[in-house]
Amino acid sequence: MKYVILLVLPLIMQNTITLFQFTADTDPYSWTVVNDGVMGGLSKGRLTISDDGHGIFQGFVSLENNGGFSLIQHRFPTLNVKKYTSLVVRLKGDGKNYQVRVKTKASDYYNYAVSIKTSGSWETISIPFNQMIPQFRGRLLNMSPFPGEQIQEVAFLIGNKKAEEFRIEIDKIVLK
């Protein structure tokens, strides 16, 4: 039986790849924080690392001065994702809605996004590529869903059109 498990384990491992795993040694500056201050808003978000080694994206969203969002993004060299069909995120949210976003090229003006509602508990959320819809500044674009060919950026955004504090804890992001 051990022999069978050892043969199956590499096959299972080949079907996933970790895009990002937070640890106690993670440099939070490997992620970029973008608040609505780039447009005159007053929202403040930040990324820190917990003692348990999870990324904590927290702060508050302000609607003043036409604000209303906070985002963290991680860029990396182009990754071919043709062998995968989903983005899987292990996180613990605060019961609020967040967007999970990807870009095929970091220089693209648009992203592919899906809205998720967190439960307040640790959970693993699987997001099929074909559910990630192209958008620019919250406006849907007349394009096909995420093609699942390559990726250079992953991001998390909160922008629920209301003033609110937020906190989401992220463990890892995997392609499956």
C-alpha distance (Angstrom), angle and dihedral (degrees) to the residues before:
residue distance angle dihedral
M1 . . .
K2 3.81 . .
Y3 3.79 88.3 .
V4 3.82 92.0 56.3
I5 3.81 92.6 48.2
L6 3.78 91.3 50.8
L7 3.80 90.8 51.9
V8 3.81 94.1 47.6
L9 3.82 96.4 44.8
P10 3.84 95.2 67.7
L11 3.82 89.4 49.9
I12 3.80 90.9 53.0
M13 3.80 91.6 46.1
Q14 3.83 91.2 52.3
N15 3.80 91.0 59.3
T16 3.81 94.3 63.8
I17 3.78 137.6 46.4
T18 3.78 126.4 -169.7
L19 3.79 111.5 -124.8
F20 3.79 93.4 -175.4
Q21 3.80 134.5 -4.9
F22 3.79 117.5 -171.4
T23 3.81 115.5 -140.7
A24 3.80 135.9 169.9
D25 3.83 86.6 -94.8
T26 3.82 95.5 52.4
D27 3.78 113.6 126.2
P28 3.82 104.1 -132.3
Y29 3.81 87.8 -153.0
S30 3.81 88.9 70.3
W31 3.82 81.6 79.8
T32 3.80 124.2 60.5
V33 3.81 121.8 -136.5
V34 3.80 115.8 -146.1
N35 3.79 117.1 -173.1
D36 3.79 127.6 -177.2
G37 3.80 88.5 -100.6
V38 3.80 84.7 95.7
M39 3.83 83.9 72.7
G40 3.82 98.1 34.8
G41 3.81 97.6 -87.5
L42 3.80 126.9 136.0
S43 3.83 103.2 -138.0
K44 3.79 116.8 131.2
G45 3.78 124.9 -157.5
R46 3.78 129.8 165.7
L47 3.78 139.0 -178.9
T48 3.80 121.2 -134.8
I49 3.79 133.8 164.7
S50 3.82 119.5 -116.3
D51 3.80 124.1 -136.1
D52 3.83 85.9 -105.9
G53 3.80 90.3 57.3
H54 3.80 99.7 -106.9
G55 3.79 125.5 135.0
I56 3.80 111.4 -113.5
F57 3.79 115.6 -157.6
Q58 3.78 107.3 -171.5
G59 3.77 144.0 147.6
F60 3.78 137.9 95.8
V61 3.78 135.9 -66.4
S62 3.79 116.6 -136.7
L63 3.79 125.1 -165.7
E64 3.81 92.7 -160.1
N65 3.82 118.0 117.6
N66 3.82 90.4 16.1
G67 3.81 91.6 -61.3
G68 3.76 128.3 141.3
F69 3.81 116.1 144.6
S70 3.77 148.7 67.9
L71 3.79 125.5 -169.8
I72 3.80 141.1 -177.7
Q73 3.80 121.0 -158.3
H74 3.78 136.1 -175.6
R75 3.80 121.5 -157.7
F76 3.79 126.1 -163.1
P77 3.82 139.8 164.1
T78 3.80 114.9 -68.1
L79 3.78 111.3 -72.2
N80 3.80 121.6 -160.7
V81 3.82 106.5 -132.8
K82 3.81 100.5 175.1
K83 3.84 91.3 117.3
Y84 3.82 92.0 58.1
T85 3.79 134.9 70.8
S86 3.81 104.9 -173.5
L87 3.76 146.7 38.1
V88 3.81 111.5 -134.6
V89 3.81 120.9 -162.2
R90 3.80 127.7 -171.5
L91 3.79 108.9 -156.3
K92 3.77 148.1 140.6
G93 3.76 113.3 -135.4
D94 3.78 134.8 -178.9
G95 3.81 98.4 -113.7
K96 3.81 92.6 -88.8
N97 3.80 130.7 119.2
Y98 3.80 119.8 -100.4
Q99 3.76 134.2 177.1
V100 3.77 121.0 -125.9
R101 3.80 109.6 -154.5
V102 3.79 137.6 -173.0
K103 3.78 133.7 -175.1
T104 3.78 126.8 -154.8
K105 3.82 88.6 -150.0
A106 3.79 123.6 17.2
S107 3.82 88.1 -134.9
D108 3.84 93.9 58.8
Y109 3.80 112.7 114.0
Y110 3.81 90.6 -142.3
N111 3.79 134.8 53.3
Y112 3.79 138.1 -158.5
A113 3.78 112.4 -115.9
V114 3.76 144.1 177.9
S115 3.78 127.6 -171.9
I116 3.79 118.4 -127.6
K117 3.79 129.2 -171.0
T118 3.78 112.8 -142.5
S119 3.80 120.6 -142.3
G120 3.80 102.7 -148.3
S121 3.82 90.4 -110.7
W122 3.78 133.8 82.4
E123 3.78 108.5 -79.2
T124 3.78 141.1 162.7
I125 3.79 113.3 -130.0
S126 3.79 120.1 -164.2
I127 3.80 115.4 -157.5
P128 3.82 116.5 -168.3
F129 3.81 111.9 -140.1
N130 3.81 91.2 -126.7
Q131 3.84 89.6 63.2
M132 3.82 92.8 57.4
I133 3.80 104.9 100.2
P134 3.83 125.0 -156.3
Q135 3.79 115.0 -114.1
F136 3.78 143.5 158.7
R137 3.81 120.1 -150.7
G138 3.79 90.7 -18.5
R139 3.79 94.9 -49.8
L140 3.78 118.4 119.1
L141 3.79 115.5 -121.6
N142 3.79 126.0 -142.8
M143 3.80 93.5 -114.8
S144 3.79 136.7 107.6
P145 3.83 120.4 -88.1
F146 3.80 119.9 -91.0
P147 3.83 105.8 -48.8
G148 3.81 94.2 -146.1
E149 3.79 96.2 -134.8
Q150 3.80 105.0 113.8
I151 3.79 139.8 -7.3
Q152 3.82 134.7 -161.1
E153 3.80 103.4 167.6
V154 3.78 141.7 35.3
A155 3.82 123.7 -171.0
F156 3.80 144.8 175.0
L157 3.81 121.2 -146.5
I158 3.77 135.5 -176.8
G159 3.80 117.0 -161.3
N160 3.80 111.5 139.5
K161 3.82 96.1 158.3
K162 3.79 91.9 -107.7
A163 3.78 137.7 89.7
E164 3.79 108.3 -103.4
E165 3.77 146.2 141.0
F166 3.80 115.9 -114.5
R167 3.79 141.2 -168.5
I168 3.77 129.4 178.8
E169 3.80 125.3 172.8
I170 3.81 116.6 -152.1
D171 3.80 124.9 -161.3
K172 3.80 104.8 173.5
I173 3.77 146.7 -22.1
V174 3.79 118.3 -141.8
L175 3.78 136.5 -179.4
K176 3.78 114.5 -136.1
